[in-house]
Each structure stands twice: as structure tokens, then as C-alpha cells.
Amino acid sequence: MNGRWIVLLLWLVLGAFAQQLATRQLVLDLEGGVAYLNGSPIALNPPARVVEGRALLPVREVARVLGVSLENLNHGTQGVRLGRLELYPSLGQARLDGRQVSLTEVGQLREGVLFVSARSLEVALGATVVFDPVQRLLTLTYIPGADARDTTRPVARFTTDKQEYKIGEPVRIIEYSYDPDGQPLSLNFTGREEAYFTPGEKVITLVATNRAGRSSEPFSRRIVVKPEVMFSARDYALRFFGLGRTFPDLEVLNYPVLQPERQDEAIPLLVSNSPEQALRSGVLYADVVSGPARLLAYHQNAMPTPARLVVLATNVDMAPLSLKVERLGETAATRVVAVLGQVSLMDFLLAPAGEQVRLEPGQTVALYKSALLATGQGLSLKADLSASGKVALTVAMIEEGLLPQVSNEGLASLIPLLPNLEPDGTHIRGTFASALRNLRVRLEGNVGRIVIGDGVYDPRLTGLDALTGQPVELRGNYGVTYRIVLEGALNTVGAFSPRGGAYAGAISVNGLLQPVPANGVLFRPDSPMIFYRETRSDQVAIEFIPVSGSYLPVNLVIYRLEALAATRP
């Protein structure tokens, strides 16, 4: 017995109950041409039919079997009225619930028989129409004498794939709400969870709202969550949460620290972050580099007038040289410090290769000039450079009144007249030996964490302040690229956990960039954010740069799960 006949049999059994309640339920098998009224077979002459995707029912036959009055208009020469539907076939017109429409919108005249669409009958009679596309069964339910329902409101409907679930078992929702006028719907569930982690009865309620702002009656279903556990909240998240989502894990700081193999590469890193607030025009930092180098600058204009941050390059070699900006990222005009660093990092990582310039001995060019910074506005800048000889790099904040218009020569002559600004004693300034730290980690066990920026498990870079000659330490290793290779990474999940405070940045996994987080900041160590899930390869390549304006240290937590490749049940 196929599915259609099983459904029909159920309606035959339930038909008697519908009749006791005065409900008229008409079931139409649109494929077989069979009709049932309250479970008993009846003949419709002619039968219902499907035309261009619409179910059409013969008006007079529907009125007869439902016991609804069919009123002739003007002795039948002009048309008929069925509930709130008036049909004028000779004029090709109709009125539905007081609204004039064309006849073709609500039905058709075919071979002398007037047909009307099921949805129009729903409005005309205040009935309920449900269509099962799999069984191709249409059910029209009509209650004689009942107040007509508000047919302008959408109807909320959904079901779940099961009635009982284990703790941590995914709950699948099958939603089939509709709007009488076919308007798009927005859905608002309450009580709905992807999975539940406490036992007992759960009530899920849906309200559907159409584009006109009309909302459905609430529609609810109940499910039962049994005490048996399929997944804990943590393991459910690790298996099923998308990248960028956070999840609860109170044990993060208790996990063992992984000990990577470490190797630093000799690429100078120039950090200009002190004084962070420029109280007057002056040189913020300067040093000489040759070959590849990275510049990291983060400052705010604390002067009462607008100013610009500029970066100048001067050839201090005895021969011409070439200088190329490999990539550059900058963000200004926001007071949210963590966001400022994140956006500049994203711009930096996604920046195309810059132009190459030729510098004669003694020649100065402006590599970068910011837009005007109002009082209190900050700027974060990152740049990778490559020089074929010795280049002096100078970072300066210059108030608007002192700025020459566009001339490199004017800037070059102005810089020697500006004072070197003293560091503020809080933030970092200096040149450090390496902008690239390589880490290689062999993953063993079920969980572990890689600590970055703590100064203990991850040693700080040391260097010199070229303007004062004082030794300095790079707390947090801000601006350093960490290239991390994870071996034995099959069936592992990586999660980013802040530890020192608010964090907003980015991380790259196998060449794909992931904001950390997508919106706002991460703050709680016990709410890590998933940034990779590996189910195919035994090796994962990560690139991470601690970003200015955020707090360190951070933990990269690596979880191993058995059969991680399993999908949702």
C-alpha cells in the first residue's frame, strides 16, 4: 500500500469525528481524481483539476457537497455569489472579499463550467486549505456557521523530525508556514534550540510575519528531551557550530600548554606606538633598514588642531636603490581601539602589492600620508617594505598648519626642524630583530593550547629604541607574524580564546582569512571562537598577527574529536 492510500485511509477513519463536529472536510486526490467528504467517497462532476500549477474546483459542485448557498446574481444572467466571492464570467470579472479582480485571478470558465481556485475558496468561505505536494492531496476544511477567519494574516506551521531527543541531539525543524497573498515571511521562533542540554519537555513556538507587518497566531509544538546524553554542549559545538561562533568551555585555562619548535627569521620590525598620543608635531620614530622590513605604527592626534601621520623614506646609501611597498593597511577615524586594529590588519592582509620607487642618494619620498586626523582620532598602520639598500624610515605627526602642500622636498626639509617626541613610558617603541616567528607543533592527546604573547611560553622579542638607544621589549609581540604548522591535525578543531582582555583581529588557516570575531570583540576566556575544523588533512597551516589595540596573551585551543567527519543525524 503506497503512501497516498495510507493517508486516505486515515482520513476515512477520522471522517466520522469531523462530521460530529459539523466540520465539512473535502479531500481531493488531484492525481487519481478521487474525492472524499468527511472520509466517505463522493463524486464531483466534473472533478477538480490542476491547471498551470493551480488546483481548480467546480463552483457548483463545491457548494453542493459543502452545503453552502450559491446565490444567483440578477437571476443568474450576470453571475453567482459564494460566500465572499462573486463571479461574473460574461464580464471576465470577480470580487473577492470586496476587492475587484479579474476572473482569471480566482478561477476559469472551462467548457461552460465555472471553476475557482482552492486559495480563493479559502478566502471566500473562511476555510482552511492544505496541499501535500508529495501525495498530491488537497484538503479543504470548512465549518458551517463559524465566523470567517482573518484571511489576511499569515499562518505559522512547522514540525520536528522526532518527538523525543537525547541531550545534545540535533533537532531538525521542518517549516511550512504560508501567507494567503503569497507575501514573503519572516519567522520568529521562541524556545527553539539547535539541541537541548537539559532533560524535560520543551515547547517551541513560531510566529510568522508578512511584509505588511501582519503576524500569525502563535503555533507551538512540544518535544521531550530524555536524560540520555548524545553530546555535551562543548562537543556539540565542536562538531556542528560554524566558523566564527563561540561556545562555552570553562576548562580552557586548565588545558595543557603545547610546546612548539620555534624559529625566528631576521626581518626587522619597527614599532612606533610611543608616545601613543601626539601632543605636538614631531618625529614619533625613525631607524635605518635594508632588505625586507615591517613597520607598525599606532598613534592618536592629541593636538587641538587637525594633523596628519606621515611616513618618509630617505636613501642614506651611496648608490641609487629601489624601495617597494609589498603591502600596506591602515584604518583611521574610529575611537574603538580594538576595531581600529582589526580593520587595519584585515586591510593589510588583503592589500595588493604596492608600487616600487627608485631613490637616488639623499632623496626622500613620502611613502604614506594619512587623511586629516581630528583631535582625538587615531590611526593604525601596517606596512611590509623591501629595500635594495639602506633606507631611513621616519614616522611623524604634523599639524595641518605646518604641512607643505604636496612636495616631498618640503617634507624632507621640514623633518629636521621637528623634535623627536619622547616615549610615554607605557607604550612600545623600537626596532626588533624578527617580524616572523615560525612554530611547529605535533598534536597529541585530546586537547591542548598554544599560548601567544604571554612572555613566558612565548618569549618576548627584544630590541633597541633607535632614537634613545635604550633596550626595549616587545610586550605581546604585537605586529609579529606567527606561522604555525600543526602536524597530526586530522579530526581537530581550533578555537581562539582571549586571556588578557578584549580582542579583535584576524587569523588565516590554510590561506583562508577568518575575522576574530566577525562582529564586536572577544572578551571571555571561557567562550572561545571556532576558527578551523579539519576533517581531511593531517596538517594545518595557520598565520596570526597579534593586533594593536587588543589585549594579549591569547590561547589557540586545539581539540581532537573521534569521528569528527560525522554529519548531523
C-alpha positions as CSV (number, residue, x, y, z in Angstrom):
1,M,0.0,0.0,0.0
2,N,1.6,3.3,-1.1
3,G,1.8,6.5,1.0
4,R,-1.2,8.2,-0.7
5,W,-3.6,5.4,0.2
6,I,-2.4,5.3,3.8
7,V,-3.2,9.0,4.2
8,L,-6.6,8.5,2.6
9,L,-7.3,5.6,5.0
10,L,-6.5,7.9,7.9
11,W,-9.0,10.4,6.7
12,L,-11.6,7.7,6.3
13,V,-11.2,6.8,10.0
14,L,-11.2,10.5,11.1
15,G,-14.1,11.5,8.9
16,A,-16.8,10.5,11.4
17,F,-15.3,12.7,14.1
18,A,-15.3,15.6,11.7
19,Q,-18.9,15.0,10.9
20,Q,-19.9,15.0,14.6
21,L,-18.3,18.5,14.9
22,A,-20.3,19.8,11.8
23,T,-17.0,20.2,10.1
24,R,-17.0,19.5,6.3
25,Q,-13.7,18.2,5.2
26,L,-13.2,17.7,1.5
27,V,-10.2,15.6,0.4
28,L,-9.2,15.6,-3.2
29,D,-6.7,13.2,-4.8
30,L,-5.6,15.5,-7.6
31,E,-3.7,12.7,-9.4
32,G,-6.3,10.0,-9.2
33,G,-9.4,12.2,-9.5
34,V,-11.0,10.7,-6.3
35,A,-12.8,12.9,-3.7
36,Y,-13.9,12.2,-0.1
37,L,-16.2,14.2,2.1
38,N,-15.6,13.5,5.8
39,G,-14.0,10.3,4.9
40,S,-16.7,9.0,2.5
41,P,-16.1,8.8,-1.2
42,I,-18.2,11.2,-3.3
43,A,-18.3,12.2,-7.0
44,L,-17.6,15.6,-8.2
45,N,-18.9,16.2,-11.7
46,P,-16.7,17.5,-13.2
47,P,-13.8,16.6,-11.0
48,A,-11.2,19.0,-9.7
49,R,-8.2,19.6,-11.9
50,V,-4.8,21.2,-11.9
51,V,-4.2,24.0,-14.5
52,E,-0.8,25.8,-14.7
53,G,0.0,24.7,-11.1
54,R,-3.3,25.8,-9.6
55,A,-5.9,23.5,-8.1
56,L,-9.3,24.4,-9.6
57,L,-12.6,23.1,-8.2
58,P,-16.1,23.3,-9.8
59,V,-18.0,26.0,-8.0
60,R,-21.5,24.4,-8.1
61,E,-20.2,21.0,-7.0
62,V,-18.2,22.5,-4.1
63,A,-21.3,24.4,-3.0
64,R,-23.4,21.3,-3.2
65,V,-21.1,18.9,-1.2
66,L,-20.2,21.5,1.4
67,G,-23.8,22.6,1.8
68,V,-23.0,26.2,1.1
69,S,-25.6,28.6,-0.5
70,L,-24.8,29.6,-4.1
71,E,-26.7,32.7,-4.8
72,N,-27.6,33.7,-8.4
73,L,-26.9,37.4,-9.2
74,N,-29.6,39.0,-11.3
75,H,-31.3,35.7,-11.9
76,G,-28.1,34.1,-12.9
77,T,-27.6,36.1,-16.0
78,Q,-24.7,38.1,-14.6
79,G,-23.1,35.8,-12.1
80,V,-23.1,33.9,-8.8
81,R,-22.1,34.6,-5.2
82,L,-20.4,32.0,-3.0
83,G,-19.6,33.4,0.5
84,R,-17.4,36.4,-0.1
85,L,-16.7,35.6,-3.7
86,E,-18.7,37.0,-6.6
87,L,-18.1,35.6,-10.1
88,Y,-19.2,37.4,-13.4
89,P,-18.0,35.1,-16.2
90,S,-19.6,37.0,-19.0
91,L,-17.7,40.1,-17.9
92,G,-14.5,38.2,-17.1
93,Q,-14.6,39.9,-13.6
94,A,-14.9,38.8,-10.0
95,R,-15.0,40.3,-6.5
96,L,-13.1,38.6,-3.7
97,D,-13.7,39.8,-0.1
98,G,-14.8,43.2,-1.6
99,R,-11.8,43.6,-3.9
100,Q,-12.4,43.6,-7.7
101,V,-10.2,41.2,-9.6
102,S,-10.1,39.6,-13.0
103,L,-11.9,36.2,-13.3
104,T,-8.6,34.6,-14.3
105,E,-7.1,35.6,-10.9
106,V,-9.6,33.5,-9.0
107,G,-10.7,30.9,-11.5
108,Q,-11.6,29.9,-15.0
109,L,-14.6,29.2,-17.2
110,R,-13.9,25.9,-19.0
111,E,-16.3,24.1,-21.3
112,G,-19.2,26.0,-19.8
113,V,-18.2,25.0,-16.2
114,L,-17.1,27.7,-13.7
115,F,-14.0,26.7,-11.7
116,V,-12.5,28.5,-8.8
117,S,-9.0,28.1,-7.2
118,A,-8.6,26.4,-3.8
119,R,-6.9,29.5,-2.4
120,S,-9.9,31.7,-3.4
121,L,-12.3,29.3,-1.7
122,E,-10.2,29.6,1.4
123,V,-10.8,33.4,1.4
124,A,-14.4,33.2,0.3
125,L,-15.6,30.6,2.9
126,G,-13.1,31.2,5.7
127,A,-12.0,27.7,5.1
128,T,-8.5,26.1,5.6
129,V,-6.7,24.6,2.6
130,V,-3.7,22.4,2.9
131,F,-1.8,20.9,0.0
132,D,0.5,17.9,0.3
133,P,2.8,18.2,-2.8
134,V,4.3,14.7,-2.2
135,Q,0.9,12.9,-2.0
136,R,-0.7,15.4,-4.3
137,L,-3.7,15.6,-1.9
138,L,-5.6,18.8,-1.3
139,T,-7.7,19.1,1.9
140,L,-10.3,21.8,2.3
141,T,-11.8,22.1,5.8
142,Y,-15.0,24.2,6.3
143,I,-17.0,24.8,9.4
144,P,-20.6,25.9,8.6
145,G,-21.7,28.9,10.6
146,A,-18.3,29.6,12.1
147,D,-17.0,33.1,11.9
148,A,-14.8,33.6,8.9
149,R,-11.1,33.8,10.0
150,D,-8.9,36.7,9.1
151,T,-7.6,35.6,5.8
152,T,-5.1,38.5,5.5
153,R,-2.9,37.0,8.3
154,P,-0.2,34.5,7.6
155,V,-0.3,31.0,9.0
156,A,2.6,29.6,11.1
157,R,3.3,25.9,10.7
158,F,6.3,23.7,11.5
159,T,7.1,20.2,12.7
160,T,10.2,18.5,14.2
161,D,11.8,15.4,12.7
162,K,11.2,13.5,16.0
163,Q,9.1,13.8,19.2
164,E,11.9,12.6,21.6
165,Y,15.6,13.6,21.7
166,K,18.6,12.8,23.7
167,I,20.6,15.6,25.4
168,G,22.8,17.2,22.8
169,E,21.0,15.6,19.8
170,P,20.4,17.9,16.9
171,V,16.7,19.0,16.5
172,R,15.6,19.4,12.9
173,I,12.8,21.8,12.2
174,I,10.6,21.4,9.1
175,E,8.9,24.7,8.5
176,Y,5.9,25.1,6.1
177,S,4.3,28.5,7.0
178,Y,2.4,30.3,4.3
179,D,0.8,33.7,3.5
180,P,-2.6,33.8,1.8
181,D,-1.4,36.5,-0.6
182,G,1.9,34.9,-1.2
183,Q,3.9,37.6,0.6
184,P,7.4,36.7,1.9
185,L,7.5,35.8,5.6
186,S,9.9,36.5,8.5
187,L,9.9,33.8,11.2
188,N,10.3,34.3,14.9
189,F,10.9,31.1,17.0
190,T,10.9,31.1,20.8
191,G,12.1,28.1,22.8
192,R,14.0,26.8,19.7
193,E,17.5,25.4,20.2
194,E,19.7,23.5,17.8
195,A,20.0,21.0,20.6
196,Y,18.9,20.9,24.2
197,F,21.2,20.2,27.2
198,T,18.7,19.7,30.0
199,P,16.1,17.0,30.1
200,G,12.3,17.5,30.2
201,E,9.5,18.8,28.0
202,K,10.4,21.7,25.7
203,V,7.9,24.0,23.9
204,I,8.8,25.5,20.6
205,T,6.6,28.4,19.3
206,L,6.6,30.1,15.9
207,V,5.1,33.4,14.8
208,A,5.2,34.3,11.1
209,T,5.1,37.9,9.9
210,N,4.5,39.1,6.4
211,R,5.8,42.1,4.5
212,A,2.8,44.1,5.5
213,G,3.5,43.6,9.2
214,R,0.6,41.2,9.8
215,S,1.6,38.4,12.2
216,S,0.2,34.9,12.5
217,E,-1.3,33.3,15.6
218,P,1.4,31.6,17.6
219,F,1.9,27.9,16.6
220,S,3.5,25.6,19.1
221,R,4.8,22.0,19.3
222,R,6.2,20.1,22.3
223,I,9.1,17.7,22.3
224,V,10.7,15.7,25.1
225,V,14.4,15.6,25.9
226,K,15.4,12.4,27.6
227,P,18.2,12.2,30.2
228,E,20.4,10.1,27.9
229,V,23.4,12.1,26.5
230,M,24.4,12.2,22.9
231,F,26.8,15.2,23.0
232,S,27.8,17.7,25.7
233,A,27.4,21.4,24.9
234,R,31.1,21.6,24.2
235,D,31.3,18.6,21.9
236,Y,28.1,19.6,20.1
237,A,29.6,23.0,19.3
238,L,32.9,21.5,18.1
239,R,31.1,19.2,15.7
240,F,28.3,21.4,14.4
241,F,28.9,25.1,15.0
242,G,30.0,27.1,12.0
243,L,33.4,29.0,12.0
244,G,33.2,32.3,13.9
245,R,30.8,31.0,16.6
246,T,31.7,31.0,20.3
247,F,30.7,28.2,22.7
248,P,31.1,27.7,26.5
249,D,34.2,25.9,27.8
250,L,35.0,26.6,31.5
251,E,38.2,24.4,31.3
252,V,40.2,26.4,28.7
253,L,42.8,27.7,31.1
254,N,43.3,24.2,32.6
255,Y,44.3,22.5,29.4
256,P,47.9,21.6,28.9
257,V,50.2,24.1,27.1
258,L,51.6,22.7,23.9
259,Q,55.4,23.2,23.4
260,P,56.2,24.1,19.8
261,E,59.5,24.1,17.9
262,R,60.3,27.8,17.5
263,Q,62.5,29.7,14.9
264,D,62.6,33.4,14.3
265,E,63.6,34.9,10.9
266,A,65.8,38.0,10.7
267,I,63.3,40.5,9.3
268,P,63.4,43.9,11.2
269,L,60.2,45.0,12.9
270,L,59.9,48.8,13.5
271,V,57.2,49.6,16.1
272,S,56.0,53.2,16.6
273,N,53.4,53.3,19.4
274,S,55.0,55.7,21.9
275,P,54.0,58.4,22.6
276,E,50.6,56.9,21.6
277,Q,49.1,60.4,21.9
278,A,50.9,63.0,20.0
279,L,50.6,66.3,22.0
280,R,52.6,68.3,19.4
281,S,54.2,68.0,16.0
282,G,57.3,65.8,15.9
283,V,59.1,62.6,15.0
284,L,57.5,59.6,16.6
285,Y,60.1,57.1,15.5
286,A,62.9,56.6,13.0
287,D,65.5,54.0,12.1
288,V,67.6,52.7,9.1
289,V,66.7,49.3,7.5
290,S,67.9,47.3,4.5
291,G,66.2,44.4,2.8
292,P,62.7,43.3,4.0
293,A,61.2,45.1,7.0
294,R,57.9,45.6,8.6
295,L,56.6,48.9,10.1
296,L,53.9,49.0,12.7
297,A,52.5,52.5,13.8
298,Y,49.7,53.3,16.1
299,H,49.0,56.9,17.3
300,Q,46.3,59.4,18.1
301,N,46.3,63.1,17.4
302,A,46.1,64.8,20.8
303,M,46.7,68.3,19.5
304,P,44.0,70.9,19.4
305,T,44.2,71.2,15.6
306,P,43.9,68.6,12.8
307,A,47.1,66.7,11.9
308,R,48.4,64.0,9.6
309,L,50.6,61.0,10.2
310,V,53.4,60.7,7.6
311,V,56.0,58.0,6.8
312,L,59.1,59.2,4.9
313,A,61.8,57.1,3.3
314,T,65.3,58.5,2.6
315,N,68.1,56.9,0.7
316,V,71.1,57.0,3.0
317,D,73.2,54.7,0.8
318,M,75.9,55.8,-1.6
319,A,74.1,54.5,-4.7
320,P,70.6,54.5,-6.1
321,L,68.3,51.9,-4.6
322,S,64.8,50.5,-5.2
323,L,62.1,50.5,-2.5
324,K,58.9,48.5,-2.7
325,V,55.8,48.6,-0.5
326,E,54.9,45.0,-0.5
327,R,51.6,45.7,1.2
328,L,50.0,48.3,3.4
329,G,46.9,48.5,5.6
330,E,45.6,51.5,7.5
331,T,42.5,52.5,9.4
332,A,41.6,55.8,10.9
333,A,38.7,57.9,12.3
334,T,37.4,55.4,14.9
335,R,37.7,55.7,18.6
336,V,37.1,52.0,19.2
337,V,40.7,50.9,19.8
338,A,40.2,47.1,19.2
339,V,38.1,47.7,16.0
340,L,40.8,50.1,14.7
341,G,43.5,47.5,14.9
342,Q,41.3,44.7,13.4
343,V,40.3,46.7,10.4
344,S,43.8,47.8,9.6
345,L,45.1,44.2,10.0
346,M,42.4,43.0,7.6
347,D,43.3,45.7,5.1
348,F,46.9,44.8,5.5
349,L,46.4,41.1,4.9
350,L,44.2,41.6,1.9
351,A,46.2,44.5,0.4
352,P,47.6,44.1,-3.2
353,A,51.3,44.6,-3.9
354,G,52.3,48.2,-3.9
355,E,54.5,50.2,-6.3
356,Q,58.3,50.2,-6.5
357,V,60.2,53.5,-6.4
358,R,63.8,54.4,-7.3
359,L,65.6,56.6,-4.8
360,E,68.8,58.5,-5.6
361,P,71.3,59.0,-2.8
362,G,69.9,61.5,-0.3
363,Q,66.4,61.5,-2.0
364,T,63.3,61.5,0.3
365,V,59.8,60.3,-0.7
366,A,56.6,60.2,1.3
367,L,55.6,56.6,1.5
368,Y,52.4,57.4,3.3
369,K,50.3,60.5,4.3
370,S,47.2,60.0,6.3
371,A,43.9,61.9,5.9
372,L,43.5,64.7,8.3
373,L,43.0,63.4,11.9
374,A,40.7,65.4,14.1
375,T,41.6,65.9,17.7
376,G,41.2,62.5,19.5
377,Q,41.2,60.5,16.3
378,G,43.6,57.6,15.9
379,L,45.3,55.7,13.1
380,S,46.7,52.2,12.9
381,L,49.2,51.5,10.1
382,K,51.0,48.3,9.0
383,A,53.4,48.1,6.1
384,D,55.8,45.5,4.7
385,L,58.7,47.0,2.8
386,S,61.7,45.8,0.8
387,A,64.7,47.9,0.0
388,S,67.8,47.1,-2.1
389,G,70.0,49.3,0.1
390,K,70.0,51.4,3.3
391,V,66.8,53.4,3.8
392,A,66.0,55.7,6.7
393,L,62.3,55.4,7.7
394,T,60.7,58.3,9.7
395,V,57.2,58.3,11.3
396,A,56.0,61.8,12.2
397,M,52.8,63.6,13.3
398,I,52.5,67.0,11.8
399,E,49.8,69.6,12.5
400,E,47.9,70.9,9.5
401,G,49.4,74.4,9.7
402,L,52.9,73.1,9.3
403,L,52.3,70.8,6.4
404,P,53.7,71.7,3.0
405,Q,51.1,71.1,0.2
406,V,52.4,68.1,-1.7
407,S,56.1,68.4,-2.1
408,N,58.4,65.6,-1.0
409,E,61.2,68.2,-0.8
410,G,59.1,70.3,1.5
411,L,58.5,67.4,3.9
412,A,62.2,66.4,3.7
413,S,63.2,69.9,4.7
414,L,60.6,70.1,7.5
415,I,61.6,66.8,9.3
416,P,65.0,68.0,10.6
417,L,63.2,71.0,12.2
418,L,60.8,68.8,14.2
419,P,61.7,67.5,17.6
420,N,62.0,63.8,18.5
421,L,59.0,63.1,20.7
422,E,59.8,61.4,24.0
423,P,58.2,57.9,24.6
424,D,55.3,58.0,27.1
425,G,56.7,55.2,29.3
426,T,53.6,53.0,28.8
427,H,53.5,52.0,25.1
428,I,56.2,50.5,22.9
429,R,58.7,52.0,20.5
430,G,61.7,50.3,19.0
431,T,63.3,48.1,16.3
432,F,63.2,44.4,16.9
433,A,65.1,41.6,15.3
434,S,62.3,39.5,13.8
435,A,58.9,40.2,12.3
436,L,58.3,36.4,11.6
437,R,58.2,33.6,14.2
438,N,57.8,30.0,12.9
439,L,56.2,27.5,15.2
440,R,55.8,23.7,14.5
441,V,53.5,21.7,16.8
442,R,53.0,18.0,16.9
443,L,49.4,17.4,18.2
444,E,49.0,14.6,20.6
445,G,46.3,13.9,23.2
446,N,42.7,15.1,23.2
447,V,43.2,18.9,23.8
448,G,45.9,21.4,24.2
449,R,46.6,25.1,23.8
450,I,49.2,27.3,22.1
451,V,49.9,30.4,24.1
452,I,50.8,33.6,22.2
453,G,52.0,36.8,23.7
454,D,52.5,35.9,27.4
455,G,56.3,36.4,27.6
456,V,56.7,33.0,29.3
457,Y,55.7,30.2,27.0
458,D,56.0,32.7,24.1
459,P,59.2,34.7,24.7
460,R,59.2,38.5,24.0
461,L,61.2,39.9,21.2
462,T,64.0,42.3,22.4
463,G,65.4,45.4,20.6
464,L,66.5,49.0,20.8
465,D,64.8,52.3,20.6
466,A,66.8,53.9,17.8
467,L,66.0,57.4,19.0
468,T,67.2,57.0,22.6
469,G,69.5,53.9,22.4
470,Q,67.6,52.3,25.2
471,P,66.9,48.5,25.1
472,V,63.2,47.6,24.8
473,E,61.0,44.5,25.0
474,L,58.0,43.9,22.7
475,R,55.3,43.0,25.2
476,G,52.8,40.8,23.4
477,N,54.9,40.6,20.3
478,Y,52.4,42.9,18.5
479,G,53.0,43.1,14.8
480,V,54.9,39.7,14.5
481,T,53.6,37.2,12.0
482,Y,53.2,33.7,13.6
483,R,53.4,30.9,11.1
484,I,52.2,27.9,12.8
485,V,52.2,24.4,11.4
486,L,50.1,21.8,13.1
487,E,51.0,18.2,12.5
488,G,48.7,15.3,13.3
489,A,45.7,17.7,12.8
490,L,43.2,15.3,11.2
491,N,39.9,15.5,13.1
492,T,40.8,18.5,15.1
493,V,39.0,21.8,15.8
494,G,40.8,25.1,16.6
495,A,39.3,27.7,18.9
496,F,40.5,31.2,19.7
497,S,40.4,32.2,23.4
498,P,41.3,35.7,24.7
499,R,43.0,35.8,28.0
500,G,44.3,39.3,28.6
501,G,41.1,41.2,27.8
502,A,39.1,42.4,24.8
503,Y,40.4,41.1,21.4
504,A,39.5,41.8,17.8
505,G,41.7,40.7,14.9
506,A,42.0,38.0,12.3
507,I,43.6,34.6,11.7
508,S,44.4,32.7,8.5
509,V,44.0,29.0,8.1
510,N,45.4,27.2,5.0
511,G,45.2,30.6,3.2
512,L,41.6,31.4,4.2
513,L,41.2,34.6,6.3
514,Q,38.8,34.5,9.3
515,P,37.9,37.6,11.3
516,V,38.2,37.2,15.1
517,P,35.4,37.8,15.8
518,A,33.1,38.7,12.8
519,N,31.5,41.4,14.9
520,G,32.5,43.2,18.1
521,V,35.2,41.8,20.3
522,L,36.1,38.6,22.1
523,F,36.4,39.0,25.8
524,R,35.8,35.9,27.9
525,P,38.4,33.1,28.0
526,D,35.7,30.6,28.7
527,S,33.8,31.5,25.4
528,P,36.3,30.5,22.7
529,M,35.6,31.1,19.0
530,I,35.9,28.3,16.4
531,F,38.3,29.2,13.6
532,Y,39.0,25.9,11.9
533,R,37.7,22.4,11.6
534,E,39.9,19.8,9.8
535,T,38.4,16.6,8.5
536,R,40.6,15.8,5.5
537,S,44.3,16.6,6.1
538,D,46.8,15.7,8.8
539,Q,48.4,19.2,8.6
540,V,47.1,22.7,9.1
541,A,48.9,25.9,8.4
542,I,48.0,29.0,10.5
543,E,49.1,32.6,10.2
544,F,48.4,35.0,13.0
545,I,49.5,38.6,13.8
546,P,48.8,40.0,17.3
547,V,46.9,43.2,16.5
548,S,47.4,46.6,18.0
549,G,44.7,47.9,20.3
550,S,43.8,44.4,21.6
551,Y,45.0,42.6,24.7
552,L,47.3,39.7,25.0
553,P,48.0,36.9,25.7
554,V,45.7,34.7,23.7
555,N,45.2,30.9,23.5
556,L,44.8,28.8,20.4
557,V,43.0,25.8,21.8
558,I,43.2,22.6,19.7
559,Y,40.6,19.9,20.4
560,R,40.6,16.4,19.0
561,L,37.4,14.5,18.4
562,E,36.8,11.0,17.3
563,A,34.9,10.6,14.0
564,L,34.7,14.3,13.6
565,A,33.8,13.9,9.9
566,A,30.3,12.6,11.0
567,T,27.5,14.9,9.9
568,R,24.2,15.8,11.6
569,P,21.9,12.8,12.2
